[in-house]
Amino acid sequence: MSSTEEISFFDPEVNRCPYPAYKQLQDEAPVWQDPQTGMYVVTRYDDIREVLMDRETFTNRVGSAAGMTEKAVRPSNPEEAARMDAEAEWERKIKQVYVEEGWETVGTLDALDPPEHGQLRSMFQVAFRPSRIAELDPYVEQLTNKLMDAFIEKGRCEWVAEYAVPVPLYTIGKQMGVPEADMPQIKKWTDAWVQRLGLMQTPEERLWSAKKEVEAQQYFQPIFERLRQHPEDTLLSDVVNKEIPEWGRKLNDNELHSEMMADFFVGGSETTANSIAAGMVALIERPELWERLCEDPEKYIPIFSEEVIRIEGPVQGLLRETSKDVEMHGVKIPAGSIVNVRFAAGNRDERHFPHADQIDLDRQHSKAHLGFGLGEHFCLGAPLARREMYWAFKTLVNRVESMRFVEGANDFEFNASYFLRGIKELHIELTPR
Ligand code: HEM
């Protein structure tokens, strides 16, 4: 086996399947300074838990918004650092795009620490209240059926674009009050945003992504203004109009635009879409899972959904910033360092999960994984994601007898990203019931 120094999350092989690299890091360097980014990567379950629960030492100020993350990631390698300095000009150009044509982005909920985090999160919790999520159920059920109507007779589809992506995208779009006809355009904007977050773009591509984000801002601004004049019973209307009592004000345009992309359209759709896609791969590869889902969907779909998020987490890792010097496993992490918390590695840590690489429908406490994070920043959208995954697979069970990969049509390539994981395409054949 090669040394841990040779591991690179930018390597296309590792991007395709990061799990052997995670295992090696867990065994040989559980706190590993990535030579390319300078970040300290934490991969064991117990260590991730420790980092996530100690908010005083491991702060969220670095956030996960694309632009902020780029600035925070400072390569330790001097050559790389020099190259980054040469790119400072690009940074300036990118900033100009927001300043001159749109709204500069700011840290979102995920980038806040106490007390502001709890104050904003309380307001969001009203918007994400359980009764509102429950009200969406009939819409999601109908949507999954409508999407399936479009390909079931043909017996073939590209599962990612025709089903996995639109289920959460249209659902969040409905909650945002965006017309269905505009959703394909929104998807293009979220794709551009996600590419930037992936940290694998050239400067030209980053500029392109910034321009796309500004296009999205120009689209959303009149929606905010309309909702201020005429509030509606939607999540977005609440977010636009509710005051945060401790702040004595509502969110401003910059905050709203940043939230729209990071927390609602990307946080709310890319993630769940990737889980619905990963679930299909698992069901085809392991037909015994499919049999059990069909036998007792009410019992097994929820456990299956949790297990898919555990073993193929759409959010592989996110960031924290140290507020003081700290030492873990003998590695000194200076104050101001960026720590990459690798949720997806912790979720496959054999020290914590027996037969961690396998989906197990009998697993006890199946919700106790790190795929939605842990502690105060635990995913706000988890209840919604769980309902979307439930309906995505329930409609599949109701209407489909069996599925298989279309022979020779799949290359099982994943989108290039340092943080997220999602398969690009999945061509499948289905036999209807
Ligand atoms: C399978 C689907 C999903 C996965 C795997 C996922 C994963 C995560 C993770 C790992 C975090 C923790 C971030 C951290 O600790 O820094 C998080 C936070 C968050 N997620 Fe999700 N998410 C999913 C779906 C959603 C949905 C559907 C929405 C919204 C509609 C959403 C909105 C958020 C928000 C707003 C936060 C920030 C919470 C905070 O910082 O207090 N997510 N998510």
Boltz pocket constraint, residues with backbone or C-beta under 6 A from the ligand:
constraints:
  - pocket:
      binder: B
      contacts: [[A, 109], [A, 110], [A, 111], [A, 121], [A, 172], [A, 263], [A, 264], [A, 267], [A, 268], [A, 269], [A, 271], [A, 272], [A, 275], [A, 309], [A, 313], [A, 314], [A, 315], [A, 318], [A, 319], [A, 343], [A, 370], [A, 371], [A, 372], [A, 373], [A, 374], [A, 376], [A, 377], [A, 378], [A, 379], [A, 380], [A, 381], [A, 382], [A, 384], [A, 385]]
      max_distance: 6.0
